[in-house]
Amino acid sequence: YLPDGNSYTQSDVLLLNQVPVVSAVMGSVAGLPAVNACMAHWNVMVDGTSQIFPGGPPVVKAALGYEVTKEELGGPQIHTRISGCIDNLATSEQDALDQVRRFLSYLPSSVNEMAPYVATEDPIDRAEPELRDLVPSDPRRIHNTRKLLELVLDRDSFFEIAPDFGKSRITGLARLGGYPVGIMANNPKFHGGATSVAAGSKAMRLMQLCDTFHLPLISLADEPGFHVGIESEKEGIERAGARMVAMTCMTTMPWLTVVLRRLYGVAGQCHHRPTGMFRRYCWPTARWGSMHIAGGTSAAYRREIADADDPEAKQQEIEARLNALASPFRTAEATGQDIIDPAETRLMLCEFVADAQKVLATQLGPPALAYLP
């Protein structure tokens, strides 16, 4: 037969813009079902018993001449860590079904409804003085992003999506003051938190999910920029960056960014949206600009440094001069940025999410930006 499956697969595509769609891979899945496993807002596979591939080991043997097991070809070590085709890994089929239920608990039954509110006893004005010391003064030391999430979100409400893929960015669903939200945060434990192609892909999927099902998006930014280097170039970081800029600009859901530490370059630009309900707060530890002073000085002042009698001393002199101007209070004063007490971050987030409900109620229905898996 001539492949004409899209005559019925089209309905699967249309569903992505109407209702939450999840896939649970429970065994070996090949061909069209392997593609369908990814035609979802979120998916999960079972460790040790499930694999996905367009063609299994016999097909690989015939086409490429080498032998491989099902697990080596399409197991979770490939798809939850490297390819990103599967979001989460379950320890058993029961665990997979439990994860499905939890994922769906944050979403409305369709795009025509508001996401479900769940009453919480966690006070929205819960102050966390520990946050004031979360970001170290030494720029070479990292902070604990997961501790940050624990301190600002409703207790035990965070459901992480794709924890083993694109690990320089943490993404997931959570609640703030009882309302479901999307959460993304740079994780400096991996690549310094820089946005790689994989991390950017993960962030864009979350943007789409929030835009489709009317969830506010919270961005906790410590963004050093797009990931650089030969491997990143091979992966097409520029095109990935272009997609991320476009996705950011096309979303419409309420969006709040908190700048914790760094916000640099075009990747930093992807934590800001110029339209719709958008709000940005900054911690006193924040620094921002086109690029880092330490790395940018040698590029921007290359000729001046090279022509100096003592190039190293000249570079240090320029860096010292720029660092003296790097206080966030200078830029905040000029551009109207709100610098907040880190201890009050939860309150600011909860107030924003509560305010956002009125806007979200006007956005019910299919999203303007069609969902692409």
N, C-alpha and C positions, 0 to 999 in steps of 0.2 A: 504494500500500500504506500501511497505518498503520505509522508507525515503531515497530518492536518489537525493535530491535537489542540491547537489554539482555539478551535471552534468551541471547545468546552473548557479549556484552561482560562479563557477570557473571563469567565465568571469568578475564578479564583483571584484574578487580578482586581476585578471590580470590588470584591469583598474587602480588599485591603483599605479601601477608602470608605467603608461603611461600618464594619464591626471589628473587634479585636480578633486576630488570627494567630494561633500558636501551633507549633509542630513539635511533637515528641517522637524522636527516633528510637524505636524499641528493638530493632534488629538490623540486619543487613539490608540496606536500601540502595537500589541501583536505578539508573535511567531517569525517566520523568519523575518518579517519586522522590529521587534525590534532589531534583530541582524544586519540587513542591515543598520539600522539607525546609527550603530556604525562602519560600514564598510566604513569609509570615512576619509578623511584627516581633516575634521572639521565638526561639526554639531551644530544645534541650535534647541531649543524647545520654544513653545509659552506659556507664563505664564497663568495659569488658564484654559487652554483648551487642553493641550497635556500631555500625559503620555506614558511611555514605560514599558513593562514587558514581560517575556516569557509566562506567563499565568496570566490572569486577576483575579479579585475578586472571581468569581465562581470557578475557578481552585484552588485558594488558599483555599477556604472554603472546597472543596472536599478533597484536599490533606492534609491540616494541621488543619482543623477544626475551624478556626477563621474567623471572618468577617472583611473586610477592604475595604475602598473606593479606587477607581481608583487613586485619587490624593494622598492618603496616601501611596499607594503601589508603584507608579511609577512617581510621580510628580517631579517638579524641585528641591524641597527641598531635595530629595534623590539624583537625578542624576547630578545636577550641583554643589552640595556641598559635598556629601559624596562618592558616587560611582565613580564620574568622567566620567560616560558614555556619558554625554552630555557636550559639551564645554561651550556654551553660552546660555543665556536666552533672549528671545525677549518679548517685551510688547504687541505685536500684530503680526498678520500674515504679515502685511506690513513691520513692523520692522524686522521680520525674513528675508524677501526677501531683504531688504536693507542691512542687515548684510551679507547675502550671496554674494551680489554684491561687497561689500567692501572687503571681504575676497579674492574673486577671482581676484580683481584688482591688488593684489600683485604678482600673479602667472602667469607663461606662460600658453599658451593654451595646451601645452604638454611638455613632458620631452625633446623633440627635439628642443625646442626653448629657448632663453634667457628670463628671467623675464623682464617685461615691465619697461622701464625707463620713469619717469615723470619729466619734467623740473620743477625746483623750483627756486624761487627768494630768498630763505633762503641761505645766504652766507655760504660756507663750512668752511671759516675761522672765523666764528662768535665766538669770545672769550667770555667766561662766567666766570668772576672773582668770581661770587657767588659760583662756584664749589670748590674754595679753602677752603671755610669754611663749606662745606656740611657735612663732617665727623667730629663729635665733638671730642675734645681731650680727654674727659672723656669716657673711654671704656664702661661705664655702660649706656651711652646715645646712642640712635639710630639716624640714618639719614633718610631722606625722599627719598625713591627710586623713587617714581613717579615724584618728583621734578627733580631728576637727569635725568630721561627720557625726561622730558619736555625741559631741557636745552641742551641736546646733539643731540636729533633726529630732523629731519626736522619738522618744525612747524605743529602740528595737524595731524601727519602722523601715530601715534601709534594705532594699532588695537589689543586690548588685547584678548588673548585666555584663556578660562577657568579661569576667574577672581575670582570665588568663590570656586575653588578646589585647594588643595595643595598651600595654600596662602603664604607659606614661600618662594615661587619662583614665580616671575612674568614672563610670557611668552607672546609673540605676534609677530606680523609683523609690520614693519615700513619702513621708507625710510631714507637714508643718502645720501645727495647730489643728490637726485632724484632716487637712485637705491633701489629696495626692499631688505630688510634684515630680518633675524630672530633675535629676541631680547630675552635674558633671563637674569634675575637679581635676586639676593637674596633680600628678603624683611624682614629686621630685625624686623618689627612690628609683625611678627608671628613666634613663636618658635625661636626668635633671628636670623631668616634667615636660620636655619639649614635645611638640605635637608631631608625631610621625604619620606616615600614610595610614597605618593601621589605627592609631589613636584618633586621627581625624575622621576615618570611616566610622568608628564607633560613636564619636560625638555627633556626626551627621545623622546617624540612624536614630539617636535619641531626640535630636531636634525634630525629625519627621514624626516620631511617635507622639511627642508633646503637641505638635501642631495639628496632627490628625485627631487626637482625642481630647484636645482642649485642656491640657495640663500646663500650669506655669513652669517655666524652666529656670532653674537656679544654677548659675555658673560661679564656682569658687576658684578664682584664677590666681595661679602662680606660673605665668606663661613666659618662658624664656625665648620662645619663637618656634618656628618650624625646625624639625630635626635636620641637621646638616650632615654632609659627608657623602662619600662615593655611593654607599649602599642606598642612602636616601634618594640620591639622584637616579639610580637605576630603577627605583620604585616609582619615580615620577612625582616627586614631592610638589613640583610647581603646579601640575594639573590638579593634583589632590587639593592643593591650597586654593586654586581657582574655584573648584567645586565647593569648598568649605565657605569661601566668601559668598558665593552665590546662594548657597543654602541658608546662610545666616540672614542675608538680606531678604529672602523670599518668605521666611517664616512670619507668622502673625501673632502667635500666642504671647501672653505676658512673659517678660524676661527680666530677671534681675541678676546682675553681676556684682560680686564682691571681690575687689582686688586685694589679695592678701599680701603679696610680695612683688612679683615681677609682672609686667605687662609690656611686652616688646614686639615690635614689628607687625607684619601682616597677621601672624598667628594671634597676637594680642588684639588686633582689629576684629578678629572673629569672636571675641567676647563682648562685642558691642553691636547694637542694631539701631539704626537712625530713625526707625519708624515704629509706630504702634506703642503699646505700653512697655516702656523700657526704663529701668532705673539702675543706677550704679552707685555703690558705696565703696570706699577705700579704707583700708587700715593704715595707721601711721607708719607701718613697716613697708608700705608700697613704694615701688620705684617703677618708672615707665619711660618709654621713648622709642626711637626707631631701632636701637640696638643697645646691647650692654656697653657700658663705658669701657670695661676691661678689654673686650674683644673689638669694640668699634673704633677705639682710638687709633690703633695701628692701621686700620683701613682708611678712616676719614682723614687722618693727619699723616699719611704715609710719607709724603714728600718732605713735609716740615721736619719729621722725625729723622728721615734719612739724611737731610742736609745739616743736621745739628752736629756740633763737635762731639757731643756725648749723646748718641741716640737714645740710650736707655734712660738717662736722666731727663731728657726732653719728653719722652713718653710718660714718665712718672709725673713730671710737672703738669703736662696737659691733663692727665687723669685726675690729679689732685684738684685742678681748677674746675673740671667738670663735676667731680664729686661734690664740690662745695655748692654747686647749683642744683644738686639732685634731690633735695628735700621735697617730698610730695606736697608740702604746704605751699610751696611757691607756685606750682602748676595748679593746684586746687584753687588757690586764690584767684588765679587768672581765668580759669575755665569753669568755675562753679562746681567742682567736684565736692561731694559730701564725704568728709573723713569722720569715721565713727569710732567709738570705743569698741574694741574687739569683743569685750565681755557682753555687749548688747547685740551681738550679731543675730542671735536667735530671734529676739524681739523684732528686729528690723525685717527679717525674712518672713516671720509669721504675719506681720502687719501687711507686707506687700502681697502675700498670697491671699489673705482675706480680701484686700482691696481688689485683687485680680478677678474675683468671682463674678463681679458685675460685668466686667469686660468679656469674660469667657462665655457668659450667658448670651451675649450678642453674637458669638461666633459659632453657635451650634449648627450642625449640618456638615456635609462633606467638605473637606479642606480645599482651599484654593490651590494648594500645592499637592499634586497627586503623589501618593506614596509609592516609592520605588524600593523594592527589597535590596 
